[in-house]
């Protein structure tokens, strides 16, 4: 059986952890300033949030594309991660870190299993 789906889901989980670490620990002040600039440009918290999620999706696209040498895999990973982030933020307000990671991993695994595991 092809385990590419599993490797992509694991890599995407690590990419999410790396993104959180880089943005909230290393570039925290820049990230807050960027959010303020985006908010002042679009004048809407909803649009600011969507732009934030799009920037995060671009980060995941770059990491996964480089890791697997495939724009197609990178695009699929960024897309599913974006959809899950937007969906669970709307439907499930406050999700602790471990259930948040588990939710992403289960749905992303199922998504990539449908594409690469069958």
C-alpha positions as CSV (number, residue, x, y, z in Angstrom):
1,X,0.0,0.0,0.0
2,X,1.2,3.5,-0.8
3,X,1.9,5.5,2.4
4,X,2.4,8.9,0.6
5,X,-0.9,10.1,2.1
6,X,0.5,9.5,5.6
7,X,3.8,11.2,4.9
8,X,2.0,14.3,3.5
9,X,-0.3,14.5,6.6
10,X,2.7,14.2,9.0
11,X,4.7,16.8,7.0
12,X,1.7,19.1,7.1
13,X,1.3,18.7,10.8
14,X,5.0,19.5,11.3
15,X,4.6,22.5,8.9
16,X,1.8,23.8,11.1
17,X,3.9,23.4,14.2
18,X,6.8,25.2,12.5
19,X,4.6,28.0,11.3
20,X,3.2,28.5,14.8
21,X,6.7,28.5,16.3
22,X,8.1,30.9,13.7
23,X,5.2,33.4,13.7
24,X,4.4,33.5,17.5
25,X,7.9,33.0,19.0
26,X,10.4,34.4,16.5
27,X,8.5,37.0,14.5
28,X,5.8,37.9,17.1
29,X,6.2,41.6,16.9
30,X,6.3,41.6,13.1
31,X,3.3,39.4,12.9
32,X,1.3,41.7,15.1
33,X,2.3,44.7,13.0
34,X,1.5,42.9,9.8
35,X,-2.0,42.1,11.2
36,X,-2.5,45.7,12.0
37,X,-1.4,46.8,8.5
38,X,-3.7,44.3,6.9
39,X,-6.6,45.3,9.2
40,X,-6.1,49.0,8.4
41,X,-6.0,48.2,4.7
42,X,-9.2,46.1,4.6
43,X,-11.0,47.6,7.6
44,X,-12.7,44.3,8.5
45,X,-11.8,41.7,11.1
46,X,-13.3,38.9,8.8
47,X,-11.2,39.9,5.9
48,X,-8.1,40.3,8.1
49,X,-8.6,36.8,9.4
50,X,-9.1,35.3,5.9
51,X,-5.9,37.0,4.7
52,X,-4.1,35.6,7.7
53,X,-5.3,32.1,6.8
54,X,-4.3,32.6,3.1
55,X,-0.8,33.7,4.2
56,X,-0.6,30.6,6.3
57,X,-1.8,28.4,3.4
58,X,1.0,30.0,1.2
59,X,3.5,29.0,3.9
60,X,2.3,25.4,3.9
61,X,2.2,25.4,0.1
62,X,5.9,26.4,0.0
63,X,7.0,24.0,2.7
64,X,5.1,21.0,1.3
65,X,6.0,21.7,-2.3
66,X,9.7,21.9,-1.5
67,X,9.6,18.8,0.7
68,X,7.8,16.6,-1.8
69,X,9.1,18.4,-5.0
70,X,5.5,18.7,-6.2
71,X,3.4,21.8,-6.7
72,X,0.3,19.6,-6.9
73,X,0.8,18.1,-3.5
74,X,1.7,21.5,-2.1
75,X,-1.5,23.0,-3.5
76,X,-3.6,20.2,-2.2
77,X,-2.0,20.5,1.3
78,X,-2.5,24.3,1.4
79,X,-6.1,24.0,0.2
80,X,-7.2,21.3,2.7
81,X,-5.4,23.0,5.6
82,X,-7.1,26.4,4.7
83,X,-10.5,24.7,4.5
84,X,-10.1,23.0,7.8
85,X,-8.8,26.1,9.6
86,X,-11.7,28.2,8.3
87,X,-14.3,25.5,9.0
88,X,-13.3,24.7,12.5
89,X,-12.9,28.3,13.4
90,X,-16.4,29.0,12.3
91,X,-18.0,25.8,13.6
92,X,-15.9,25.0,16.7
93,X,-14.9,28.3,18.4
94,X,-12.3,27.4,21.1
95,X,-10.4,24.3,20.3
96,X,-7.4,23.4,22.6
97,X,-4.1,22.7,20.9
98,X,-4.1,18.9,21.0
99,X,-7.7,18.4,19.7
100,X,-6.9,21.1,17.1
101,X,-3.9,19.2,15.8
102,X,-5.8,15.9,16.0
103,X,-8.7,17.3,14.0
104,X,-6.3,18.6,11.3
105,X,-4.4,15.3,11.2
106,X,-7.5,13.1,10.9
107,X,-9.2,15.2,8.2
108,X,-6.0,15.8,6.3
109,X,-5.1,12.1,6.5
110,X,-8.5,11.1,5.1
111,X,-8.2,13.7,2.4
112,X,-4.8,12.5,1.2
113,X,-5.9,8.9,1.7
114,X,-8.7,9.4,-0.8
115,X,-6.2,11.0,-3.3
116,X,-3.1,8.9,-2.8
117,X,-4.0,5.8,-0.8
118,X,-6.5,4.1,-3.0
